[in-house]
Amino acid sequence: MAKEKVKKSILKRWWFWVVAVIIIIAVAGGGEEGDTEAQVDENPATEANAEKPAEESVEDENESSETKESEEPEVEETAAEEEVEEEISEPEPETYSSGMYEVGTEIEPGIYYNPDGSIYAERLGGFSGELDDIIANANPDGPYYMEIKDSDAAVSFGNGGWRLFDDVEKERHEIKKSFSSGIYVVGIDIEPGKYKLEGDGIYWARLSGVSLELNDIISNGNPSGGSAIVEVSPNDFAFEVSGGEWTKVE
């Protein structure tokens, strides 16, 4: 009996150690697999985190490049618009309103133009207010020119809008094929050639100047019967008409 008990005790101890060893091996194996899985799980996260900023950086650079490309045409268009505005917005010419101006002090000598020079204009030799001070005068009708000389004391305008007929002003004028009352400078407003009157004409004159003095008149006439033909020479400075419609004869 004693021997059988000893054998059973030894068997029990041997079984205990076998089971213990199996459990230790199982635990150790499970821990290594868990660590391996954890490491495997961590690697995709690490790679994803590493790749994601790079992708975002490329996308940001593409977006930045597209933004710059989209902005550049706007800058060019804006510059083009500014150039157009600069071309369109020409400085307004200095004009003189109605009144009297002293020559050399308030107004400079020269040829002056008014696109609608109606009412009255006169050149003066003095300030007495007497008739003898009037050098020349006119009652303009339509576009008009008048030369102020440096020997004049003053000039008087019955209405505003008079401005110096300089190179800038000349650029604003266009050649007309037909026109009515007014003064028209040859080569600036009209071309040399024959012009025919249609309608009720009152007066015409070929001019060598626009001082409004009688010696500026090369030839003139008072049409009758509502018809006239006048040839304007290339040597004429201007052509003045009153009434009717004048048209260039081709």
C-alpha positions, 0 to 999 in steps of 0.5 A: 500500500505504501508503495502504491501511494508513493507512485500515485504521489509521483504521478501527480507531481509529474502531471502537474509539471507537464501541465505547468510547462504546457501553460507556460509555453502557451502563454509565452507563445500567445504573448509573442503572437500578440506582440507580433500582431501589435507590431503588424498593426502599428506598421500600416498606421505608421505608413499611412501617417507617413504617406498621408502628409506627403499626399496632402503636400502634393495636393497643396502644391497643386492647388497653390500652383493652380491658384497662381495660374488662375490669378495671373490672367486676372492681373494681366486683364486688370493691367489691360483694363487700366491701359484702356481706361488711361487711353479713354480718359484723356485730360479735358481741355482748358475752356473759357466761359463767357466774359472779358479776358485781358490778352497776355495776362488772363488768356494767351494769343492764338487760335481758339475754337468753340464747338458751339460758338453762338451768341457773340465774340469780339476782339478789343483794342482797349477797355473804354467800352467805345466802338472804336475799341472793337477790332473785329466781332461776329455772331457765331453760329455752329462750330467757330474759330477766332484768332486772338493776336498779341496786339489785342488788349482783350477778348470778349466771349458771349458764351463759354466753351472756347478753348485753344486750337492746339495739336491736342484739339486738332486730334479731336476733329474729324473730316466731314463730307457734309455740314451746316452753319459754322467755320471749318478748317481745311485739312482738319474739318473738311477736305479741299474740293467742290461743295454744293449747297442744298437748302436755304443758304444765307452766306459763304466765304473762303478764308485765309485766316480767322481773325474775323477781319475783312482782309481774311476774306478771299471770296464770299457770296450770298446764295440765291435760289437755294443752290450754290457750288463753291470750290475750296482751295488747298491753300484756303485756311477755312470755309465759312457758311451760314444756312443750308446743307453743304455736301462735298461733290465727289 
